[in-house]
Amino acid sequence: MDKCFDIQSAISCESLMSTIINNCKSHPNELLACNDSRLVQYPLILKNAKEAEAKREKAVDEQIKKGYSSNLKETAASLIIDKCITSYNTSSDTSCDGQLRSLQKDCQTASSPYTYCKDERFVGYLKKYGIVNSTVSP
């Protein structure tokens, strides 16, 4: 029972502690555990443990979403670059021009996390049209 009062173990002890607490309510003074002064602290310890667990899960979920979003952005950008630079003449395709200029906005800083900012075809397009980018000097 000692481990159940630790915030890291409190959740795994929930069923055991619930049984002990219910037995102590039904049969006071019959179980040695009922005399443990920490028993009344367990609900608060459990609440704190669940809140800490929820925060950890939320942080992990946010990191996963952030990574997923970044991967989607990279994939979408690669598809746009492939479509616009490889297949079409960007000077006559205004939708491609707009899409490529939109991608360029993500490449404004040298610390941009996107690898497509350094794609030679993309950088070549930016240079050709005099568009400033962290990878292209003005």
N, C-alpha and C positions, 0 to 999 in steps of 0.2 A: 504494500500500500504506500510505502514511502515514496516510490517513484512517481506516484500519481499527483503529488503536490508540486511537481516540476512543470513549468509551462510547456516544455517540449514533449512531455509524456501525458499531460492531462487529458488530451483528446482520446488517446488510445485506452485510457482507463475509464472512460465515461460509463460504459456498461457496468463494469465492476463497482465503481463508486456509487452509481445509481442503486444497485442492489444493496450495497452496504448501508447507504443512507436510508433507504426504505425499510430495511431490516431493523435499523436503529430506531426508526420512528415506531415500528410495530412492536418491537421487543426491546425497549430501553434497558440498559444495564446487563443484557445477556451476552453481548459481543464485546470483546476487548477493544475492537476498533471504535466502538461508540464513545469510548473515553478519550479518544485522541482529539485534542483541542483544535487541530488543524482541519478537522472534518467540516466545520462551519465555513472555512475559507475556500473549500473546494469549488463551490459554484462560481465564485469570482475568478478563481484561477482558471477554471474551464472557459468562462466567458472571455477572459483575456487571451487565452490560447487560441480560441476560435477566431477572435478578431485579428490576432497576429497571422494566423493561417490564411484568413481571407485576404489580408494585405499582401502576403507573399504570393498567393495565387493571382491576385489582380496584377501585381508587378510582372509576373511571368507571362500572363496573358497579354499585357501591353507590349512586352518585349517581342513576343511571338507575332502579334499584329504588326508591330513596327517592321520587323524583318520581312514578314509576308508582304506588307505594303511596299517596302523597298524593292523586293524581288519582282513584284508586279510592275512597278514603275520601270525597272530595268528592262523587263521583257517587252513591255509596251513601247518603250523608247527604241529598243532594237528593231522591233517590227516597223515602227514609223521610219526609222533611218533606212532600213532595208527597202521599204516600199518607195520612199520618196527619193532616195539618192540612187538606188540601183535601178529601179524600174521606170521612173518618171523624170522628165526634165523639169526641175524645180522652178525654173524661171517662168514657165508657162502654167504651172499648177499652183494657184494661190492657196489651196487648202494645205498642200505640203509645206509651202513657205510658212504659213501660220503655225503649223504643227512643229516644224523645226525651230522656229523662233520661240515657241512656247517651251520647248525642251531646253533651249539655250538659257532660259531664265533660271533653271535649276543648276546651271553651271557657272553662275556669276562669281562664286567664291572659290578660292583655291582649295578649300577644305570640303568641296562638294563630295558626297559619298557615292555619287553615281559614276560608274565606269564608262558609261556611254559618252560622258563629257570629253573623253580622250579618244573616242573612236575617230580614226583617221579620216573616214569619209565625212563624218559630221564636222570635224574641225576644218576640213577642206571646204565644205559648204560655207561655214562661218567666215573663213578667210576670203572666199570668192565674193561674198556679198558685204564684206567689211563689217561684220557683226562682232562686237567685243565679247570675249569669253575669257574665263580664267586660263584656259589653255591656249588662247590666241592673243598675242599682243595687239593693241590697237594700231 
